[in-house]
Structures are given as C-alpha cells and as structure tokens.
Amino acid sequence: MTRIMTIALLTLGDPGRLTGGYLYHQRLARLAPRHDSRIAFVSFPDRPFPLAASAAPAVLRRSRALGAHVLVLDSIAAAFLGPWLAIRRPALPLVGMLHQPPGGIDHGPLRTAVQARLDRLAYRLTRRLLVASESLADDLLAEGVPRARLRVVPPGRDVAGSAGPPGRDVAGSAGPPPGDLRHGRQAALLCVANWVERKGIHSLLDAFARLPSDVATLHLAGDDRADPAYAAQLRARLARPDLTGRVVVHGPLSLERVAALYQAADAFVLPSLKEPYGTVYGEAMTYGLPVVGWRAGNLPYLADHDREGLLVAPGDVLGFSGALLRLATDASLRARLGAAARARALARPTWEESGALFFAAVREAADGSR
C-alpha cells in the first residue's frame, strides 16, 4: 500500500490569496489526495523584507510537528529560509517550487540583489527545483543550474484555482453572463491583472487611448489597490478625456466572474514585461481569445506572433496600439487567432497532468532519488 506523503509547503503570509502562485498551490492541494499525498501550508509571517527570516526555526518546527515527509519551498519565501540553511541543513528533504527567478520580480535593484543571494542559499540545498515555465527553466540553465535538477511543472490549462467538473476542457462554471462587453463598439478587450507597475497597465491605457473612440471598450479586472501609488497614477490617466467612457474598471473579482469575462470578451490584452509564466494568458487562450502583449517573459513560449496573438516589441506603445486596432476592427483575424490560441492551450497539460508531474517529482525527492 502506498504511504500518504505529507508535504509541508513553505510560503509567505496568507496561502489563500488570489494571485498566480498562491492559486497554483491551492489547486495542487486539492489534487493531492488523488496522488496519495496531502499538502499542509506553513507560512512565514508577512513582514517587511527581510524580517520574516527570523521565523525560519519556528516554520521548520511546525513542519516537523505536522509529520511532514518533505518540504516544498515556495520561491516567494526562499530568501527567508536561505540564511538558516546556511547554518544548518534541513532535517527533511527540500524541494524548490519556483514561480519567479532568484531575486523576485517586483523589487528595486538593491533588494533584488540581496534577495537573489538569499534565494540561492536555499536552492543549493534542494534535491529538485520545480519551475512553472520553460522560460524560467531557461533562466536557471543560463545561471548554470544543471538540467537534471530542474522539472518544469506548468499550471493547468483552466482558470487557476477553479475546481471545475472532471474532464472539462476549461474552467469550472462561469459566473452570470456579464452582458454585452462591447457597449456598442466593435470589440471588447479584456485585461486581467493586479494594478502593479510590472503589469504595464499604464502602457495599455496609453496605447488604447490612441484608438478611435468608437472602436473598442476596454475592461480591467484585478486588484486595483495592490499598489496605491501606482493605482493613483492609473486613476489620473483614466480621468483624462481621451479615455472617458471607454474603460470599465471591475476591480478584484471572483474566479467565476473572471471566467465569465473571458467567455464574453473578444481579445485579451496585457503588456506585462515580467511574467515568469503568465497564467492569465493561458487562461484567455483556453477560452479562445487571441492575446496581445510584449514579446517578453514567458508569452513567446505560449503564443506565436500572428498565429495565436500579436506580440509587440517591449515598450513600443505605438506598435501596441496598432495591434489593438487590428484585432478590434477585424473579426476574421480575431476568429483565426482565437481558434489557434484555443487549440494550442488545449494541447497543454491539464491540472491533473501537472499535478502528476508535481507529486511524482516531490515523491522522488522524499524517497532520496536525485
């Protein structure tokens, strides 16, 4: 009889947050019983960097008290465990689960440099490094990490965190239909992103403002309070006359309501510079939406230019505006790109397949395989 493997997943703060990495772990936790496993979340306190590192001994003690067989270290918490591991090796096998490169993606140069050193202190003692995308794997290979230590475990192909009925190709039930998102215009463009500078929403607004006012309606879904200073800039931009009445701000939404927006929109747009995976691109493609974004991060691994979407050189706001105009005014182009996007998305692993990759790799590490 296969033993039940208890995994202590070391993360930061509330594991129930509705962001990509946290939703990824929540989904794996729901899949765990199918793989003779259970995931117990053990969190570092969400304190200013690097104060949470002082909690490392307590986090390890709680993990042992849970009867954990293996530790899985979320990349968002790696820097807080790294200094402790430099002093003492962990008593349990350690696996890294990376959703971001060493140093993170949303910090200034000083913190990024310090955090990268601390992250690497932790990763050098891991038996496996699981990464959420091919682009992130390529980044680590470029740093000299041996390929044999890496396993790519991408998110499943439905809306992250959605339970969904078994066998469905897309997410679980969408919420109530949101009505006509076009608002009398030719197309409805959807952006799903929290309001942080890395997502490039300011570039999207500047590009969208260049379109004729009767061409498209833009919908913004995501946490509009994630970065108050950046949000203030966006609200000031939205108040200018060239965007009046053309942009709908939905704020943070449930997964079901986001799914309903995917179903009702005509195209997905997000000029993010740093997406180690870009879960929302994959979600949008699953719903048959063509995607528009910078040719950066993981998007070129998910979609090809003029095949599943339109990819623009980073920072080219005029080019981005031109891509929006093409999609908004050409229904046949949207249909062609959208069909290809859905086909490519459905060729990616399901959550069940991604879960099988994850639990197999963790069990190998727990059993001592290298």
Secondary structure, 3 states (H helix, E strand, C coil): CCCCEEEEEEEECCCCCCCHHHHHHHHHHHHHHHHCEEEEEEEECCCCCCHHHHHHHHHHHHHHHCCCCEEEEECCCHHHHHHHHHHCCCCCCEEEEECCCCCCCCCCHHHHHHHHHHHHHHHCCCCEEEECCHHHHHHHHHCCCCHHHEEECCCCCCCCCCCCCCCCCCCCCCCCCCCCCCCCCCEEEEEECCCCHHHCHHHHHHHHHCCCCCCEEEEEECCCCCCHHHHHHHHHHHCCHHHCCCEEEEECCCHHHHHHHHHHCCEEECCCCCCCCCHHHHHHHHCCCCEEEECCCCHHHHCCECCCEEEECCCCHHHHHHHHHHHHHCHHHHHHHHHHHHHHHHCCCCHHHHHHHHHHHHHHHHCCCC
